[in-house]
Amino acid sequence: MTETTRDAIKAALDRRFGDAPDVPANLRGQETLLAMAAHRTHRAFADKPVDAGLLRFLAAVALSAPSKSDLQQRDIVLVEDKATRRKLDAMIPGMDWLPAAPALMVVCGNNRRQRQFHQWRKQPYPNDHLDPFFNAATDAAIVLGWLINAAEAAGLGCCPLSVIRNNAQQVSELLGLPDHVFPYAGLALGWPAREGWICPRLPIATTLHVDRFDDKDVQAQVDGYDHRRASLQPPMKQRHPARFGEAAFYGWSEDKFRQYADLERADFGAYVRRRGFDLK
Ligand SMILES: Cc1cc2nc3c(=O)[nH]c(=O)nc-3n(C[C@H](O)[C@H](O)[C@H](O)COP(=O)(O)O)c2cc1C
């Protein structure tokens, strides 16, 4: 029996969740849904350029995403200049594969334009509080997601890079980002060097709530997920073994605990305030 697209969607979701719901019969858009269900991040790319026209096209598709109140508080910086790219790669710590990625975009939140509408009319901008920053970040996040979906639909592989915010000030200066515009995430793109794998997620039972939020079984569910994930993926390199010991079983939640055992990016709030946002 040949595998249908519907079977492939089912197989991807089963691997992803372990408790995936059935794929409805007579479903439209199966190719699109399969690309999304089988998503995987890529960090290794073929030595083959990505056409500049394709990148512009994908940016246009991604910028078609919905936007809070139609405010369109997000932009993309496509990094084409080689010297700028080299400097940017050097500002993104811990990603030794990045210089070999053929293309890089930076998705930004942009609350500047909205403020300009008020300035041009010589009117005050009364909304200097957390919400505009949050809205711009949300618009940027949606565009990032759409960019990933569009790139993957076109056969590209990609990796988002929030680590770009570790050096948000330097990145902003390099890319000429003015006040009220901030880097949300980078996106490295290229033709995948290998197939990659579907990364398991927490069960649907843990993260899909019906009518009322319910996490009474979360510890047992996370434990089950840790073991299911470990059975499907190669063992993870243990973080901080000297500090926390060499764990006999090293699951996802142990890894995430260790990852966030130290203060990370604690200066980001100060950066955002320096860019002109009042987060009160
Ligand atoms: C907003 C965002 C930021 C991310 N930042 C990074 C990053 O800085 N470095 C990295 O290697 N991966 C980054 N990732 C990729 C995640 O690590 C990846 O999505 C996760 O491990 C799950 O793997 P999968 O996408 O293959 O399912 C980011 C993903 C998102 C959505």
The ligand as a MOL file (V3000), in Angstrom:
LIG
                    3D

  0  0  0     0  0            999 V3000
M  V30 BEGIN CTAB
M  V30 COUNTS 31 33 0 0 0
M  V30 BEGIN ATOM
M  V30 1 C 11.6920 32.3210 18.5610 0
M  V30 2 C 12.6790 31.1970 18.3930 0
M  V30 3 C 14.0070 31.4080 18.6640 0
M  V30 4 C 14.9490 30.4000 18.4790 0
M  V30 5 N 16.2670 30.6740 18.7020 0
M  V30 6 C 17.1950 29.7450 18.4540 0
M  V30 7 C 18.5740 30.0480 18.6190 0
M  V30 8 O 18.9390 31.1590 19.0310 0
M  V30 9 N 19.4710 29.0880 18.3280 0
M  V30 10 C 19.0960 27.8520 17.8670 0
M  V30 11 O 19.9690 27.0230 17.5820 0
M  V30 12 N 17.7900 27.5240 17.7040 0
M  V30 13 C 16.8330 28.4380 17.9810 0
M  V30 14 N 15.5120 28.1420 17.8040 0
M  V30 15 C 15.1370 26.8170 17.2850 0
M  V30 16 C 14.6380 25.9150 18.4250 0
M  V30 17 O 15.7320 25.4950 19.1830 0
M  V30 18 C 13.8660 24.7390 17.8020 0
M  V30 19 O 12.6850 25.2230 17.2150 0
M  V30 20 C 13.5320 23.7090 18.8740 0
M  V30 21 O 14.7120 23.0680 19.3300 0
M  V30 22 C 12.5780 22.6480 18.3760 0
M  V30 23 O 13.1100 22.0070 17.2440 0
M  V30 24 P 12.2850 21.9480 15.8910 0
M  V30 25 O 12.0380 23.3600 15.4360 0
M  V30 26 O 13.1570 21.1790 14.9210 0
M  V30 27 O 11.0000 21.2370 16.1580 0
M  V30 28 C 14.5430 29.1200 18.0290 0
M  V30 29 C 13.1940 28.8950 17.7730 0
M  V30 30 C 12.2700 29.9150 17.9420 0
M  V30 31 C 10.8110 29.6440 17.6430 0
M  V30 END ATOM
M  V30 BEGIN BOND
M  V30 1 1 1 2
M  V30 2 1 2 3
M  V30 3 2 2 30
M  V30 4 2 3 4
M  V30 5 1 4 5
M  V30 6 1 4 28
M  V30 7 2 5 6
M  V30 8 1 6 7
M  V30 9 1 6 13
M  V30 10 2 7 8
M  V30 11 1 7 9
M  V30 12 1 9 10
M  V30 13 2 10 11
M  V30 14 1 10 12
M  V30 15 2 12 13
M  V30 16 1 13 14
M  V30 17 1 14 15
M  V30 18 1 14 28
M  V30 19 1 15 16
M  V30 20 1 16 17
M  V30 21 1 16 18
M  V30 22 1 18 19
M  V30 23 1 18 20
M  V30 24 1 20 21
M  V30 25 1 20 22
M  V30 26 1 22 23
M  V30 27 1 23 24
M  V30 28 2 24 25
M  V30 29 1 24 26
M  V30 30 1 24 27
M  V30 31 2 28 29
M  V30 32 1 29 30
M  V30 33 1 30 31
M  V30 END BOND
M  V30 END CTAB
M  END
